[in-house]
Amino acid sequence: MADPDPQALESAVAALRRVIANLRKTQAPSDLLQQAEQQLDALSEQLAPYDHPGPYMQGTLEMGEGSMMLDAQNPSEFFPYSPIVGPLNPIAPHVEFVKQGNELVAEHVFDAPWCGPPASVHGGVIALVFDELLGCAVVVNALGGFTGTLTVRYVALTPIGQPIRMRSWVDRQEGRKIWAKGTMHCGDTLLSQAEGVFIQPAGMQAESLREVREKLAQQQRERS
């Protein structure tokens, strides 16, 4: 079975995201909600025969060559199925990280599905976003690795419905350990900050990293 058309899938996923937000905030009457349930059940039955059996990845639906190196400088392209930045994942808030120099930055308005404390983003969601924000900062700097530890300091509540500015960067590397840091602000107010330690697998040093850096350098030359 062929992979889905990414543009068509992205549009369908965006539509479902809107439905999820509507259902989270709805005051609709019972008859409309019952109608929505019937329509969603029917759609699920139509889509179910096309489910990929797995295993699943953030970078691709089908494991194979050429799937994980679309553009390591653009997290949304590199991880299109990410639960945070993935345009092809309906549960993702689709935070758009942008590389500026050696840092990642983003600005995102969280909607009601992500609410925890009154009018504020759930602390677990903030930690999830930081895990991706810091991890992607490692990726775009051609380092890579899995989360070893993630420490989040919550300074103030993160408001729903207001622009939240994010920033992350690689702090240092010692052998297979990479330290990354990040912050979230609303206006001039520091909301939270995080530090993560990312661990490179034993076989992911030297040669594989050299190949990644060469590919990133080639992408940069093609842009200029």
Steps between C-alpha positions, in 0.01 A plus 500: 500500500641839398583777746229767527522824306672723761318817395159332509582338835624827649177676399286218644701500822461878534123462459491233772702726730230763460232242586694394810520864613129550431404191700719609792319835515153397385165589652318324217165329569474122534350441155791676329754307709327172413513598132872578536558161665327319212696691238831445678427128546422470128821682409701275733356191330597640160855578608567184706582269205786734408672489841873431480585206731821658636757526638449875518753783488493880525686539173305272270203268470700233321844401630754505220759698312471872454233551762690674779711754311244726333635812668665466837498880531118508494354294787150490348641338186747282686233374745169533308325252733629660822238546774626858539624641168351247257265639234387141430410418862148606605583510872793737445444866585733549202745736663724630221866505602725724289881481496677831562874458503567210735174549690137402454222753557123476481187695578178309561152565636370197693127433479259341749595134430830567678347658811604389849463762776223753430577694180851350493693231314537166679843457660542158337440656159767760573746221587408314182561810288833564675608140432442558129634857500829402663528173310452677168766756595735205534389360163538823302854529633578154354544332837200275563422282799224377728365683805688392812359754744274803468471756778230767477472798734152654495519871580152623405181363347506471120186668365265342249419722202808723519823483296765295676859560388741207520875474462747212528871446446778247555695591811788251485609147413709253697560174319163344423310744726354822360348773718227720352306784660182688420255764617137603452382859532173688465593858421784581738390246761708187543254210529729199520848379422644156438823307475528163329780247475494304175695179458647390169480124438841332510505446123390850414832678529774584255400366157122542520530852637749593230252384236219705656719812514599453135136469398405814696790688343383390154145620578640838607704530178190422291305777677769765444 
